[in-house]
């Protein structure tokens, strides 16, 4: 498993590297001392796992995650335990308090290996690397106010445009993110996500019902209960995709 260490303190990075040297299954492929450098390395090296410090100059760990299109597995490493609750609210794999205890690191890595063995899915599937697309197994970071989530794209059933923002529908949550629907469409795999209209992108796997609608359009109902009208222009493309 390829791992990247992100921490603005050189000694902290060295200490963690030393502790991780005992784990043959973890390959350290790089280090970063700030958020911008980390973002570049994540895009270039495609790590499976990042060890992320929260308090860093200019941008903290949460702000860094907001800038990623897709995020690897995350283990937070920090000296400030006040962030613990927030870290678990975003479903991080674990949270390690400095100075790192060997036992806690071992527990955290066991969690990683258990999840990896169950899913057997890389965070960055091959088609994503080649085409720059986000597949259904990619994980995204969503932040709305003080609430944060790590969400697999397969769990998102609908993207809905609201001005300069997009509302993301997953489980019972409806957070807003500062992105355009057009920019999302460019990154999403068209085999999994469909641009139903000017305002909506739907996850095809969440469709529970399809009905004919006015003026040659279609109405789809998603498993979450949302109804989305597919415009007449897009309906022909949709029928072809779904072999209707």
Helices and strands as residue ranges (DSSP letters): E 2-6, H 10-20, E 27-32, H 35-45, E 49-52, H 61-66, E 73-78, G 81-83, H 84-89, E 94-97, H 102-119, H 126-131, E 139-144, E 147-152, G 153-155, E 156-162, E 165-170, E 176-177, H 181-187, E 193-195, E 200-203, G 204-206, E 207-212, G 214-216, E 218-222, E 227-230, H 232-242
